[in-house]
Each structure stands twice: as C-alpha cells, then as structure tokens.
C-alpha cells in the first residue's frame, strides 16, 4: 500500500497551480483527502517548490492600486469591475493560505488544520465570485488588478510571526471594515446575489482573521514577546499600511482583537 501524500506537499502543489479553476478543485480535493485520512502531516518536512510562487494565470494584468480603475455601480461593467477586484483578492487569499500551510515547519497540528480550512473557504469564495462575474458577461482576468496583498505575503516568507501579524490581522482585517459598505453599494444597485456572496465572505473572514490573531498571540507567547509592542515594531519594519477607519468594531471583536487594540485603532481615527 502506498503511503499517503503529505499535507504540506499537497498544499505546495495547489499553490503552484496556475489555472484558477484547477487550483480551486485541487484545494477542495486536498481538504477532502485530509478529512478522509488520506493525507499524512510531517511538520518537519523540508519542501522545495518546483516552480514560481504563486501559481497564477497570465491574466489579470497586475498594475499599481491607483491604476485599477473606478467602479461605478450605475453600470454592469462597473459592478463587474468591483466583483473582479473582489475575486482577485480571494484568489490571492487562497494562495496566501496555501503558503502559510506549506512554508512554515514545526508548528502544532492545529496550525496546519486552520490554514487548510482557510484555503478551502477562500477557494469557495473565489469560485462564487468568478461564477457571478460570468453572469455579468465577464471572466476573471478581463480587468487589471493590483497585488498589494501578495506583496506582503512575499515580504514575510522568512518569519511566521511577521506573516501572522501583517497578513491576516492587518491586510485581511481591512476586509472586515470594507465588506459592509461594498455590500450596501451592490444591494443598492440591485445585485442581491453579489450582496449574498459578501455576507458569506464576511462571516468566514471573521474566522480567518481570528486564526491569524490566535497564532500571532501563540507565537508571541512562545518567543516571550509582548504582542502590542511587537506588532508595532513589525509594522514599522515591514512598512505595513496604517489601518484607516471607519472600523467594523463588532467584526474585529469577534475576530479576537483586544479592547486595548480596538481603542488604539479608534484613537488613531480621531
């Protein structure tokens, strides 16, 4: 009997996949294989990627954030541009979850299970948005996109503490603040299906940011570091964007931000 394929190796295989549809399918198969006991986990395994990270299609063209274009909700194209931008964020989020899963060795089992869950949910989000985009007459890749989320992933390849601090609990946490007003715009424009997708995404993203918060605090404890001071130092070192309000305080509370952190955020907004 052949030995089961190692989970982190499967995550790396998914990450290297260029085709979005094939990536979504591979992530779903990996999650199912883990649930079915068909994956081993070797936290200490040394893995070497055989290709460029992340795997992605030739389109969309990647441009600076200010060059992405304006999105008027008054037109189908404008709504499609917004859905496309959200789909691109979710595609990057699939890749960042897979990268967190394969790249960092010697962590507790629960860490890898958490990031497998994130990868599977982000893949579902991308698939829903890509399918909705097609109902508007467009496909993923039809509009340019920016790559700010992945740029921070790339900066933090050497330290899982920096990754947890600056990707899930900084950049992804911005989504908790951004989704409700975007949902309202889409609903006002009559796109109830898109609004319903954003409801699902917000629900799941609270859990994803909570995972980042939990593992950030775990790693700080393991290293004997004070979380708030360490976060400030990491944000400065890696030039992380400063969070800007208005903030979704309820969602951030559910995602594990402390009252002291939330007071500091609101204080910066005043």
C-alpha angles and dihedrals in degrees: 000000000000118000117253118263112261115253098228090048090052090050090053090049090053091047092054093051110111100195111082095212093048090047092053090049093047092051091050090049091049093051090048091048091052092049090048094052092248094123129072122205122220107178092185096050115127109226129190120198114232097205145018118311122256107029107222139156124262089253141087099060109231115231137164113286094252090055096059093092137240121289117217113192088206092080135051089234091054092052089046090053090054093047089048091052090050091047090053091052090051092047089054089046090057089053095046091052091050090047091051089050100051104028105059117063134197099033127133119282090248091061092061093043090052094052092045088056091049092050092050094048094045089050089054090050092051092048092051093049093045091050091048090049089058091055086060091054099259139098135216106275096035093106131042118258138193127238105213094128095053092044089065091046088054092049093054102050093116100054129042090197091059090044093054092044099048107029112040098021096039114025099025091043087062086067090063088061097040102047101069096056091043090050090051091052093051093046091049089052089055098252098133093162092058091046090053091051090053090052089058093045094051091049092052096040091059086061093046093052089046089056090053092048093048095050092042090056091044091054092046089053092048091052096041093244130146105239102219097045091044092051092052091051093048093047090054095044094050095036094238116186116261111246112248127201161269088086129200093232096178093053091045090051090052089049092058105260111151124240089247091055092048092049089051091051092051091045090057089052094056 
